[in-house]
Amino acid sequence: MNIKIGIRRETKPGERRTPLCPKAVRKLKEEQTIQTVLQPSETRAFTDEEYTQAGALIQEDLSDCTVVFGIKEMTEDMFRPDGVLVSFHHVIKGQKDNMPMLKKMMAVGCTIIDYEKITDAKNRRLIFFGRHAGYAGMIDTLHGFGLRLKEVDGLETAFLEIKQASKYFDLAEAKEAMKKVAKDIEKEGIPEELCPLVIGFLGYGNVSQGAQSILDVFPIKTIEPEQLATLVNNPNKEECRKYIYKVVFKEEHMVVPKKASDKFELQDYYDHPEKYVGVFAERYLEYITVLVNGAYWSAKYPRSVTKEDLKNLFSKDEPPRLRFIGDISCDIEGGIEATIRISYIDRPFYVYNPFDNTAKDGVAGKGPTILAIDHLPTEIPRDASEYFSDTLLPFVPNIAKADYSGSLDNSGLKDEIKRAVILWKGELTPSYQYISQFLG
């Protein structure tokens, strides 16, 4: 056995996930003769002992490993000439904070592969944590919403029984806790002051589906965006005490063509977003109590909620219905422009003040409370890691056994992996040359 792969110790505060679980490590050793070496860790979701029982080696030095796998951005001690690093590098959008890291990787001569860009021929992602971000994000949102209601509105609700996702042993325990709270809500009803309680979801992909699956445990009634105005302006008071109203917004609800004569077409929007303008906030934001953002966003698309939208909403004489934004997608000043920074597992919420463009830790203040943790799946690390490991495992032998001495074309990497190679021996590959404009 002469092929070794490494798993680094994660260094981001609160990060407990691992790219490969013990059962995957065992399979690689027994079926592929690939030895896994892990840096020791006291915080990883699976213990060092669990890995050694699966046949792994635990040691600090990973320099003799062909490829090193991680979850979040690598630190400089992992950079070496001709080294191959696989993680979520967070550079493909030209993320400002990570450009110095990318420059150093280029200078050293690293090859880097990004999980986010491992895709099939139709550009569909093959390896992701999407639903687990949704699970944890929704649990945290409900937890924070309960705190907000108590501290700002003086309402003691059943949501106060919900803990932060990281406080549960695993997803199963969290779901059981949600069911208990749901029964309490069914028994006590929704406080009249909140009626109707509307939770809106931006997006309908894996992140949103994960979040919705948590909310679906509760007594809910699903409505269409077009029904919101009538619901809020002419509520059925008896029904409002019984249900949380769920509404899912798709692209056709969030944007319209700039030309009034044009019709909305989804593919045209994807291909030519510059022809469209955002209308979500103007049409729907005033009716929503909790907004959950699980939509993909990049700079070419209109924002769903701008800073100006929130300033206008919170400038009205009556306090707005909107209390909380669970920004699971967490693009800084992105689709939710008020997400001006990330939040942290030990400080999960901040209040965005739309009048001075500041963020203050906690849940109370002038403006919406925002959840903006950028690595939510680590709050349910065992479940998230097991799912991720299962999706990654089929690609590991190809990555581990590829030839990194010559050209990318002749490396033997499968097309799915080639699409994810951002740097090859320190050089941006053709598909990622655009990142150079962000390097300064």
N, C-alpha and C positions, 0 to 999 in steps of 0.2 A: 504493500500500500504506500504509494508515494505522492498521492494528491491530498493536499490539506487545504481546507478552507477555514477562515477565521470568523468569529462573531465578536465584535467589539463590545466593550462595556459602554452603555449609553451614558452620556454626560449631561444631557439637558435635565434641569431640575424637574423631578416628578416623573420622568420617563421610565417606565418599567417593562415596556414591550420587548419582544425578541423576534427576529425574523424567522427563526427556525426553532420549533419546539423539540423536546427530547425524543418523541416518537419519530420525528423526521430525521433527526440526527442518527438514530438507530438504523432507519431504512437506508440512509446514504452509506453507512458503513457496511451493512450486511449485503446490500443489493448492488451498490456501485463502487465499493472499496474506496469511498471518500471519507477521510478522517476529518472530524470537526474539532476545532480548537477554540475555546472560549476564554476571554479574559474573565477573571473572577469578578463576581458582583453580589452584593448583599441586597440589592433592591430589585433585581430582575424577577419577573413574574414566576419563573421556574428556578428552583435552587440549583446551585452548583452540584449538589449531590444527585439531584434528578438527572442532570446531564451526564455525570460520570457513570451512573447506573445504565445509561443508554449508550455508553461507549465513547463518550467525548473526553477530550483532554482539557484540563483547566490550567492555564498559564498566562502570565502577563504578556509575554513576547509573541506577537503574531507575524513576525517578519518572514518566517518561512512558509506562510500560507499563500497559495496562488491567488486567492481572492478573499477580500474581507467584506463581510456583510454587516449592515447595521440598520437602524431605523431612521434616526434623525441625522442632521448634518454631521459629517466627520470632523474630528479635531486634527490639528497639525501633526500630532504624533503618529497618525495613520498614513500620512503622505510619504510616499517614497517613489523613486524613479521606477517606471514600469509597473507600479502597483495598480491593482484593480480594486476599486471601491464601489460597492453597491448599496444604495440607500435612497431615501428621499432627500435629495440635495437642495431642493428649493431654490433653483437658479433659473428655471426655464421661463419665468416671467420677468427676468432681469431684476429679481428681488435685491434691492439696494444693500441691505444688511449682509447679503451673502456674496456680493461681488469681490470683496477682498479675499475671501476663502477660495473662490474660483480662480482668481489670479494666482494665488499660491499653488494651487493644484496644477495649473498650467505651467508655472515656472519649474515645478518639481518634475513634471512629466507623467502625471497620473492618467490612468484611464478610469472614467467614471460612468456608471450605468445607473439610471434613475428608474425606480419602480413605476413611477407615475406614467412613464412613456413606454412601458412594455405593453404593446397593443397588438391587436390582430390586423388583418388587411383592411378592415373597415374602420380602423382607428378607435376601436373599443378597448378600454383598459381591461387588463387581464389580472392584475394584482392590486388589491386595494383594501382599505379598512372602512369603506364608505358607510355601510350599515351600522358599524360599531360606533363611528362618530355620531351617527344619528341617535343610537340608543343612549349613549352617555350624555349627549347634548340635550336631549329631551328631559332626562332625569334631572340634570343640573338646572335646566330652565324652570321646571316645576318647583324645584327646591328654592331657587332664587325668587321666583314669583311669590311663593308663600312668605318669604322673608320681607319682600317689598310690601306686600299687602299689610303685614303686621306693623312695620316701621313707619310707613307713609300714610296708610289708610286706617290704621288702627283695627284691622280685621284679623281675628284669630280664625284661621281656616284649616281644613284638613290637609292642605298642602304643606303645612308646617311639619307634618309627620314624615315628609320625604327628606331623605338625607342626600348629600352630594354623592354622585355615582361612585367616587373613589372610596366611600365609606362602607360599601357593600363588598362582601367577599367575592361575589361573581354576579354575572347577569341574572342567573336564576334567582338568587336571593333578592336582587333588586326588583325583579318582576313580581315576586311574591309580596314584597312591600307595597308595590304600586296597586296590586289587587286589594290589599287591605284598605288603603286610602280610598280607592274607588268605592268600596262598600260603605265607608264612612260618608262619602259625598252623596251616595244614593240615599243614605239614611237621613242626613242633615240637610241636604239640598244646597244649591249655590246661594251664597249670600245675596240678598236683594240688591245691595249696593253695586254688585258686579253684573247684574243681569242686563242684557245677555252677555255671557262670558264667551268671547270669540277668540279662538286660537287659529291664526293664519299661517300657512306654510308656503314659502316661496320655493318652487321646484318640486319635482316629483320623481327624482332618481333615487339611487341607493341611500344617500344621506337622508333625504326626506322620508323615504319609506321606512328606514330604521326609526326615525323620530316618531312617525305616525303610528308605528306598531306599539310604541310605549303609550301614546295617548289613547290608542284604541282600547286599552284595558279599562278606561274610564267610561262613564255613561256619556256618550257623545251622540250628536246628531250632525250628519254631514250636510252642508248646504253649498250651493253654487255662489260664486262671487256676485252674480247679478242679484242675489237675494239679500245681500248684506244691508243695503239701505233700508229696505222694508223691515227686516228683522230688528234693527236698532231703533228705527223711528216709530215702529208700531209693534212692539214686542208682545208675545203671548206670555203674560206674567207667570201663569201656572207652568207652562212648558219650560220657560227660562230657568225656573228653580230646579228642574230635573236634569238638564243637559248642559254639557260643554259643547259649543258649536264649533265644528271643524270645517275649515275652508282651505282648499288647495288652489294656488294660483299657478297657471301655466304661462308660457310666453305670450299667448294671445291676450291674456289679462294684463300683462305688464308693459307691453309696448304696442304702438300703432304706427302705421306708415306716416312719414312726414307729409306726404301728399294725400290730401283727403280723398282723391279719386282712386288711390291704390288700395288693394285689399291685402290683409295680412296673409302671408304664406310662410310657414315655418322654415322651409329650406332657404327661401329668399332672405329671411331674417338672419339665418346662420351665415349665409354667403355675403350679405350686404347689410350688416347691422347699422352702418352709417345712414341708411335710408329710414331708420326708425327712431322714435322718440319714446322715452319712458312715461307712462301714465299711471302706474300703480298707486303711487302715493296720493296723487290728485283724486283718484277715483275711490280708493278703498281704505287708506291708512286710518282715517278718522273713526272707522267702525271696529277696529281691531284692538283687543286687549293685550294679547301676547303674539308677537311676530317671530316665527322660526324661519331662519334663512338657511336653506340647504341647496341653493341654486349655484351652478357654476357661473363664474364671472371672469372676464378679462377686460382690459382697458378699451377694447373696441366696442363693447356693449354698453348701452345706457345703464345708469345706476337705477336700482329699484327705489331706494330711499336716499335722498341727498341731505346734506346738513341744513340746507335752506328749507326743505320739506319739514324737518323737525322743528326748526325755529318758528316756522309759521304755525305748526300744530300747537306748540307750547306757548304761543303768544296770545291765544284766544282767552277770553274771560273765564270760561269754564275749564277746569282741568280736563285734559284729554283722556280718552278711554285707554290709550296705549300706556302700559306700565313697563313692559319688559320686551327686550329683543334678544332672542337666543341666536346669535350669529355663528352657527355651526361651521359654515364655509370659511369664515374668518379671513377674508381678504382685507388687508389694512387699507382703509379709505377706498374700499371697493364697491361691491353691490350695495352694501350698507355703508354709506360714506362716514357715518358717525363712529364706526369701528376705527378709532384713530390709533389704537394700540391693542396689543394682545392683553388678555388677563391670564392669571396663573392658577394652578390647582389650589394653592394655599390662599389665593386672593382671586376667586373666580369671577367676581362681578365688579363693575364700576358704573357710575352714573355719568352719562354724557350730558354736559351742559351746552345746549345749542346756542346760548347767547354769548359765551366766551370761548367756545370750541375747546373745552377742557374735559378731562376725565378724572373722576375722584373715586377711589376704591370704596366699595360698599354698595348698598342698595337704595339709600335715601338721598334725595337731592332734586334739583330743578332739571328735569329731563328724564329720559328712559333709562332704566337699568339695563346694562348690556353684559351678556356672557360672550367672551371672545377667546376662549382657550384654543390654541392652535394644534393641540395634540390630544384631543378628547378621548380617542380610543384607549389611551394609556390608563384611563380611570377604570376600565374593566379589562386589565391587561392579559389575564389568562385566556378569556374568551376571544379577545381580539387577536392575540398572538396565535392561537390555535387555528383560527380561520385564515389568517394571513399565511401562516406556515403551510397549510394545505394547498393554497393557491400558488405559492412560490415553489414548493418542492419539485414539481415536474420540470422546472426550468433550471434547477441548480446543477444537475450533471453537465448540461451543455455549457453553462457559464464556467464551471470549474475545470472542464476538460478542453476548453477552447485554446487556440494558439494566439497568444498576445505578442508574439515576437515580430510578426510581419505587419501586413496591412489588415484593416478591418474587413475588407472584402474577402480575404483569404483566411480569416480567423476561424471559420467553422461555426460561428455563432448563428443561431437560427434568426430568421428575419424578425421575429417578435422581439428578440433581444437587441439586434442591430439597431432597430428604431429607437432604442432607449440609450444608446451610447452617445453621451454628450461630449465627452473628451476622449480622444484616442491618443495616448502617449503625449498628453499635454496640449493637443490641438483640438479646437472645436470642429466637430464633424459637420459635413455640409448642411444637414438639417437644422443645425443649431448655430450657424454662423451669425445669425441675427443678434445673438446675445452679446456679441462684441461691442455693439453700440452702447451697452450699459456698463462696460468695463472702465470707461473714462480714460 
